[in-house]
Amino acid sequence: MNCLKLPFTQFDSDYLESLPDEVFFAHRYVMDEQDKALLLENSSVIHGRRFYRAKVREPLLLKYAALTNPKEGEPGSKSNPLIRFGKEYVYSTNGDLVRYRRDMKVKQLSSLSDDQKEMIKIAAKQPIHYSEDCPKSSKERLMRFGEYGQKRNLLRDNARPQ
């Protein structure tokens, strides 16, 4: 199945800056008619905007992204991002062109000061006060949270390229 449709073929900054946003951010794939029909069947129009059922749309996007996303080292991958107006862009796991930020760093607990660590220890010993605004969760609700987390993690793990 050949569904790759590159919205542009040159990858130098000057060319990318001359493209309109509709072309630059366009998908790299074309859906086949059967998948288009499935999406249309599982959608609704509200106030002139079409909304798709996530459990149908997300697997389709992941499928087409897996088929058409650039391999590592190709333009649009993390090791070779597209540069437009000085900003770097890469293709996400669902096929969208998104801004890539290398400078994001995770703050580690070891970088906390001694005072901050002490504050965390004191707060952990305090009792929990429930109210109308913050009621205690029922066992059923906690089970639903757990099931949702497991489903989310499973989808996330299946979406990652191998």
Phi, psi and omega in degrees: 000116180259101182245005181288127176221097182288128180288340177207159185242344178260149186236014178276152187302318182300317180293315182296326179289336180278348181282143172290157181302323181300326179278315183299318183266009179292153179292153179271008185225163173237126179284145175285164186299323181296317179291323176299317180296320179297317178296315181297321179296329182253045180222165177221150176253122179232120181053041177082359179248140180266130178242138183251148176291122187299321184291347175261317185290314185301313178298325178294316179298318179296322180296311182290325177295319179297326181282329191241346181298148180294145175285162181301129181101337178280158178302129181103356176266170183297327180278348179214069184290156174281137182246123180222124183053038177078003180249144181265139180230142176225163177273131181278177182294340177256015171090003179273147175274116185235158179290136180253126181240113180281338189277000180286124181238144178270131179282127182265151179298331181293343180273001177286147177284168179298322178297318180294320178297319179295319178299320179295318179297318179295316180297325180293334181275346183289145177288157179268131180250118179267151179214183176299320181286336182223074182284163177288136181285140177282166179298322180297317181294319177297322177296319178297319177301315180296317179297318179299316180298320178295316179297316179300314181295321178296315178297319180296317181293322179288336182278338182290134176293142182279000000 
